[in-house]
């Protein structure tokens, strides 16, 4: 009877492990009668700690120098940093967003930028510079764009990208793609919300073609993606844990039985 019970348990485990894998294909659920439009890219929203490379240009190269930290001499750069100009880093034109959401620019002083897109900050700075320069042009780039991918991917961890317009599938590619045991239908996106002052957790189904139209299709810096294991792996892990427990208890019982037999023989 014992052997029969063990045989049944092994058979059940084998059947569970042989269940067909579902939803292993990206964008597999698609209504081809409807056109799927891609989400509009609204740009990254500037956050505290972001490193922004900002360059100001205009027709008059001499007049533009006081507005570019990169054009200052080493001595003036040091004195400027001591007076409060932020962003002292490897790049002479790089500025760090302070905890109060501002960057400190030469001549212009403190400029609030937290929550803005790069395009909004560009327009704001150019309007300020028009008081001093003719047709000023500002170029802004984010130099520390990073995100994290955890769970059932081949290469989990923090990732960096030179491409700021990064979508979910490009992020998965940088993480080596989802493993066979990963659940593409319930990927968790963890994103900090300034308006709510807390992390948001959003569930995303990467097997749905409509995901390309989601407001979360493009990543923001410091996003976290978590790919949970699928049902088969969760059941297998739970079953293996139960088997380990039975083996442990069986070993203890066998030891006690051996001890009792040895004592009775005496």
Backbone torsions as a table, in degrees:
resi	resn	phi	psi	omega
1	UNK	NA	-40.5	178.9
2	UNK	-62.0	-45.4	-179.4
3	UNK	-62.3	-36.9	179.1
4	UNK	-64.2	-40.5	179.0
5	UNK	-64.2	-43.0	178.7
6	UNK	-62.8	-41.4	179.3
7	UNK	-61.2	-41.5	178.9
8	UNK	-63.7	-42.9	-179.1
9	UNK	-63.6	-42.6	178.7
10	UNK	-63.7	-41.0	179.4
11	UNK	-61.8	-43.0	179.5
12	UNK	-62.5	-43.8	179.6
13	UNK	-62.3	-41.8	179.0
14	UNK	-64.4	-40.2	179.3
15	UNK	-65.0	-40.2	179.7
16	UNK	-66.3	-39.3	-179.1
17	UNK	-72.2	-19.7	-179.1
18	UNK	-95.9	6.4	177.2
19	UNK	-60.2	138.5	-179.3
20	UNK	-63.8	138.7	179.1
21	UNK	-74.3	130.0	-178.4
22	UNK	-110.3	153.9	174.2
23	UNK	53.5	49.7	178.5
24	UNK	-93.0	-6.6	-176.4
25	UNK	-104.0	133.1	174.1
26	UNK	-66.1	143.8	173.9
27	UNK	55.2	33.0	-176.1
28	UNK	-77.4	-29.3	-178.7
29	UNK	-93.7	99.0	-174.2
30	UNK	-138.4	131.8	172.4
31	UNK	-89.4	99.6	-173.5
32	UNK	-71.7	-7.6	176.7
33	UNK	-79.4	-14.3	179.1
34	UNK	-114.6	138.9	178.5
35	UNK	-78.7	131.5	179.3
36	UNK	-95.4	116.5	179.3
37	UNK	-92.8	143.7	-178.3
38	UNK	-82.0	146.1	-179.8
39	UNK	-60.4	145.1	177.3
40	UNK	-77.1	129.7	179.6
41	UNK	-80.3	117.6	-176.9
42	UNK	-98.4	-3.9	178.1
43	UNK	93.0	162.2	178.1
44	UNK	-75.2	144.9	175.6
45	UNK	-98.2	126.6	-174.5
46	UNK	-64.9	134.3	-178.1
47	UNK	-123.1	163.5	175.1
48	UNK	-58.8	134.8	179.5
49	UNK	90.3	-9.5	176.9
50	UNK	-63.0	146.1	175.5
51	UNK	-108.3	116.7	-176.5
52	UNK	-111.3	127.5	172.6
53	UNK	-92.6	117.7	-174.6
54	UNK	-123.2	123.7	178.4
55	UNK	-123.4	130.4	178.0
56	UNK	-106.7	131.7	178.4
57	UNK	-133.9	157.0	178.6
58	UNK	-163.8	174.8	-179.0
59	UNK	-65.0	-37.7	-179.4
60	UNK	-89.8	101.9	-176.0
61	UNK	-66.9	-30.7	-179.7
62	UNK	-73.0	-43.0	-178.2
63	UNK	-65.5	-24.8	-175.1
64	UNK	-84.9	-14.4	-174.6
65	UNK	-58.6	-41.3	-178.7
66	UNK	-64.0	-10.7	-177.4
67	UNK	-102.1	-2.6	178.7
68	UNK	-116.3	120.4	177.9
69	UNK	-64.3	-29.9	-178.3
70	UNK	-66.9	-21.4	-178.1
71	UNK	-91.4	-4.7	177.8
72	UNK	-76.1	156.3	174.0
73	UNK	-74.8	165.1	-179.3
74	UNK	-59.4	-39.5	-178.7
75	UNK	-65.8	-46.4	-178.7
76	UNK	-68.5	-29.8	178.2
77	UNK	-66.8	-41.0	179.6
78	UNK	-64.9	-44.0	179.6
79	UNK	-66.7	-34.1	179.0
80	UNK	-67.4	-40.6	179.1
81	UNK	-64.3	-37.3	179.2
82	UNK	-68.5	-27.6	-179.7
83	UNK	-85.5	-2.9	172.8
84	UNK	121.0	3.0	178.1
85	UNK	-76.7	119.5	-173.6
86	UNK	-85.3	171.9	171.5
87	UNK	95.5	21.6	176.6
88	UNK	-66.9	111.6	-175.4
89	UNK	-154.6	-166.6	-178.6
90	UNK	-63.5	-33.3	-179.5
91	UNK	-96.6	128.2	-177.9
92	UNK	-68.2	-14.7	-179.1
93	UNK	-107.7	20.2	-175.1
94	UNK	-102.0	137.9	-179.4
95	UNK	-127.5	137.4	-179.7
96	UNK	-99.5	133.0	178.2
97	UNK	-73.4	120.3	-176.6
98	UNK	-74.2	171.5	-178.7
99	UNK	-64.3	-23.2	177.5
100	UNK	-89.2	7.3	175.7
101	UNK	84.0	12.8	-177.7
102	UNK	-113.3	160.3	165.8
103	UNK	-119.5	149.2	-178.7
104	UNK	-108.7	111.1	-175.1
105	UNK	-103.9	148.2	175.6
106	UNK	-58.1	136.3	177.0
107	UNK	73.0	-49.4	-177.4
108	UNK	-75.1	-27.7	-179.4
109	UNK	80.9	-148.7	-175.7
110	UNK	-75.4	130.6	177.8
111	UNK	-128.5	122.3	179.2
112	UNK	-77.4	129.9	-176.8
113	UNK	-138.7	-4.9	-177.4
114	UNK	-61.3	130.8	-179.5
115	UNK	90.6	-15.9	177.7
116	UNK	-76.6	156.8	166.0
117	UNK	-85.1	167.4	178.3
118	UNK	-61.9	-36.6	179.9
119	UNK	-65.2	-39.7	178.3
120	UNK	-66.1	-41.7	177.9
121	UNK	-65.9	-39.7	178.1
122	UNK	-58.5	-47.4	179.7
123	UNK	-64.4	-38.6	179.3
124	UNK	-64.1	-46.1	-178.8
125	UNK	-67.4	-40.6	-179.9
126	UNK	-64.6	-35.7	177.7
127	UNK	-68.2	-35.9	176.9
128	UNK	-67.4	-40.1	-176.1
129	UNK	-72.8	-20.1	-179.0
130	UNK	-64.3	-16.2	175.4
131	UNK	-70.9	-23.8	-173.7
132	UNK	-115.7	-27.9	-171.8
133	UNK	-126.4	155.5	174.4
134	UNK	-93.7	124.3	-179.9
135	UNK	50.3	58.0	178.2
136	UNK	-70.7	149.3	177.2
137	UNK	-132.2	130.4	-178.7
138	UNK	-114.2	131.9	176.3
139	UNK	-114.6	127.6	-176.6
140	UNK	-127.7	135.3	173.2
141	UNK	-140.3	147.5	177.8
142	UNK	-92.0	125.0	-173.4
143	UNK	-100.4	-7.1	-178.2
144	UNK	-127.4	44.0	178.7
145	UNK	-70.0	119.2	-179.8
146	UNK	-143.9	158.7	178.4
147	UNK	-153.7	171.7	-179.4
148	UNK	-127.9	143.6	175.0
149	UNK	-126.4	124.2	-176.6
150	UNK	-125.7	167.6	175.7
151	UNK	91.4	-141.3	-172.1
152	UNK	-82.5	67.0	171.0
153	UNK	-128.0	160.8	-174.1
154	UNK	-74.3	-27.0	-178.6
155	UNK	-136.8	76.0	-178.8
156	UNK	-71.4	161.6	177.0
157	UNK	134.6	-174.5	178.5
158	UNK	-81.2	135.4	-177.5
159	UNK	-121.5	150.6	173.7
160	UNK	-120.6	154.8	-178.8
161	UNK	-144.7	137.2	174.0
162	UNK	-81.1	-14.3	178.0
163	UNK	-93.5	112.0	-179.4
164	UNK	-76.1	-24.9	178.7
165	UNK	-90.9	76.3	-171.7
166	UNK	-109.0	125.1	179.6
167	UNK	-100.5	176.3	-174.7
168	UNK	-59.5	-41.0	-176.4
169	UNK	-72.6	-34.9	175.4
170	UNK	-66.5	-36.5	176.8
171	UNK	-63.6	-43.3	178.3
172	UNK	-64.5	-35.4	178.2
173	UNK	-64.5	-40.0	178.5
174	UNK	-66.1	-24.3	178.2
175	UNK	-93.5	10.0	177.4
176	UNK	83.7	8.8	179.5
177	UNK	79.1	163.5	179.1
178	UNK	-72.1	139.4	177.5
179	UNK	-73.2	171.4	179.6
180	UNK	-61.1	-30.7	-177.6
181	UNK	-87.0	0.0	-178.5
182	UNK	-80.4	150.5	179.5
183	UNK	-101.3	102.8	-179.0
184	UNK	-72.6	-14.2	-175.0
185	UNK	-87.5	-5.7	-177.8
186	UNK	-147.7	66.7	178.0
187	UNK	-89.6	128.3	-178.5
188	UNK	-90.7	129.3	173.3
189	UNK	-108.8	121.9	178.5
190	UNK	-108.2	118.4	-175.5
191	UNK	-136.6	134.1	179.4
192	UNK	-76.7	133.7	179.2
193	UNK	-108.4	117.9	178.2
194	UNK	-65.6	-38.3	-176.7
195	UNK	-65.9	-35.0	-179.3
196	UNK	-99.1	-7.7	-179.8
197	UNK	54.9	39.7	177.2
198	UNK	-160.9	168.1	178.7
199	UNK	-77.2	138.5	172.2
200	UNK	-100.5	143.0	175.0
201	UNK	-117.5	115.8	-176.6
202	UNK	-116.1	132.2	177.0
203	UNK	-91.5	130.3	-177.3
204	UNK	-124.3	137.4	178.0
205	UNK	-106.1	103.9	-176.9
206	UNK	-78.7	-3.9	175.5
207	UNK	-87.6	-10.3	178.8
208	UNK	-89.4	127.2	-180.0
209	UNK	-64.3	-26.4	-178.6
210	UNK	-70.2	-4.7	179.5
211	UNK	-62.1	-25.8	-179.3
212	UNK	-70.1	-12.0	178.1
213	UNK	-103.9	6.4	-178.8
214	UNK	-75.3	145.2	174.6
215	UNK	-64.9	-11.2	179.4
216	UNK	-104.8	13.0	-178.3
217	UNK	-64.9	-37.1	177.7
218	UNK	-97.8	139.0	-177.6
219	UNK	-83.0	151.8	168.8
220	UNK	-105.1	158.7	178.3
221	UNK	-62.1	144.5	-179.6
222	UNK	73.1	10.5	173.4
223	UNK	-64.9	152.5	175.6
224	UNK	-124.7	126.9	175.6
225	UNK	-109.6	130.5	178.0
226	UNK	-123.4	120.4	177.9
227	UNK	-100.2	110.1	-177.6
228	UNK	-81.1	156.7	176.7
229	UNK	-68.3	150.1	179.5
230	UNK	-75.2	175.3	-174.1
231	UNK	-60.5	-40.3	-177.8
232	UNK	-60.1	-43.3	-178.6
233	UNK	-70.3	-37.9	178.2
234	UNK	-61.9	-42.5	178.9
235	UNK	-65.4	-41.7	-178.4
236	UNK	-63.5	-43.5	179.6
237	UNK	-63.3	-43.2	179.3
238	UNK	-64.5	-41.5	-179.3
239	UNK	-67.0	-42.2	178.8
240	UNK	-62.4	-36.7	178.1
241	UNK	-63.8	-41.4	178.5
242	UNK	-65.8	-40.1	179.3
243	UNK	-63.0	-42.4	178.7
244	UNK	-60.3	-39.8	179.3
245	UNK	-65.6	-43.1	179.3
246	UNK	-62.7	-39.3	178.2
247	UNK	-64.2	-42.1	-179.7
248	UNK	-64.2	-48.4	-179.9
249	UNK	-64.7	-37.4	178.4
250	UNK	-63.5	-38.8	177.9
251	UNK	-64.1	-42.0	178.3
252	UNK	-64.1	-44.5	179.7
253	UNK	-62.9	-40.3	179.6
254	UNK	-65.2	-37.6	178.2
255	UNK	-65.0	-42.2	178.3
256	UNK	-64.4	-41.7	179.8
257	UNK	-62.4	-40.6	178.9
258	UNK	-64.5	-40.1	179.1
259	UNK	-64.5	-44.1	-179.8
260	UNK	-63.0	-43.3	-180.0
261	UNK	-63.2	-39.7	-178.8
262	UNK	-67.9	-34.2	179.2
263	UNK	-72.5	-39.1	-179.4
264	UNK	-67.5	-31.1	180.0
265	UNK	-68.0	-30.8	179.7
266	UNK	-72.7	NA	NA
